[in-house]
Amino acid sequence: MKLTKRAFSAATLAALLTTAVSPLAVSAAESWPPRQITFVVALGPGGSADRTARALAQRLSDELETPITVINQEGGGGHVGHTYFMNMPDDGSYFLATSIHPYVSNAVLNFDATYSLEDFAFINGQWNDFDIFAVNAETPYESLADFMAAAKENPGSLSVSVVPNSSGAINLSLALEAFGLTEDDVNVVTYESGGAARTAVAGGQVDMTVLAADGTLSIAEYVRPLAYAADERSDDWDAPTLDEALQASGHDPVTTLAGSMRGLAAHATFKENHPEAFQKMVDAYQTVMQDEEFVASLKAQDMGAEWLGPERTTEIILSNFEILKRFADK
């Protein structure tokens, strides 16, 4: 009888402890934000990703009423920083605030990474580079279809400047393929920097370039834009999207490759285990991107201020991963 009482008492105590502790544990898990948040930038200080992270940290810190520090963990094309982030607590105290695309995808494809895209919960791609197809202003081509027709008629007679392994180089290949052409039909001239590739088209050394649209604004008076490799038209360039250019000439649309996407990601396990806390960060981020004063300050510093949200950001990264994988296998 005494053994039965002891057993009963132990069982009762265990049940009481479970009842008492579980609500506290849940409450602690959802008591977010924490006392401090850290943004990990997987690239060096002073660059576009670093500047974006620091501006966002300052504004989000006010919104969340929680201090946010920014640290740089550079190396290996972002791989060092990604690995560092994945090894940090996944309780919502650490976020990856960097060029979340294509650096994470490239690291997964090209390094012996212990992580995959599924290990990240992408929140927003705030500052995106999209490519512009632009010809020298003295050339006769008024549309991308005109340029491609001339390339088909005289293979190798037209030249295009790109940076090797860049989104521009891949988008050129995708566009040529969509028009039924190959890289053998144009003379692809590679330059080690975007500046050199732009100088080449501005000076007439090449006929066309495919480079980040924002950077190409510096030579806008010397070029004629033919297509913009994005879902929507640019406010800065009087040009159709690449899909519009393709459809206007009777060709099927293509999925283009986005350039650098600076933004924010969390651990996937943070989103899975603490969905309400994750949503708090999403809501806070969206709120600050609707702050007209903050957006104006970003634009004054030539920084991006887009709100794509988790679903669209993830969709772009996953679809672009397939493109990168395809060209990495070549």
Secondary structure, DSSP 8 states (H G I E B T S, - for coil): -HHHHHHHHHHHHHHHHHHHHHHHHHHHHH--S-S-EEEEESS-TTSHHHHHHHHHHHHHHHHHTS-EEEEE---GGGHHHHHHHHTS-SSSSEEEEEEEESHHHHHHHHS--S--GGGEEEEEEEEE--EEEEEETTS---SHHHHHHHHHHSTT-SEEEE-TTSHHHHHHHHHHHHTT--GGGSEEEE-SSHHHHHHHHHTTSSSEEEEEHHHHGGGGGGEEEEEEESSS--SS----BHHHHHHHTT----------EEEEEEEHHHHHH-HHHHHHHHHHHHHHTT-HHHHHHHHHTT------HHHHHHHHHHHHHHHHHHHHT-
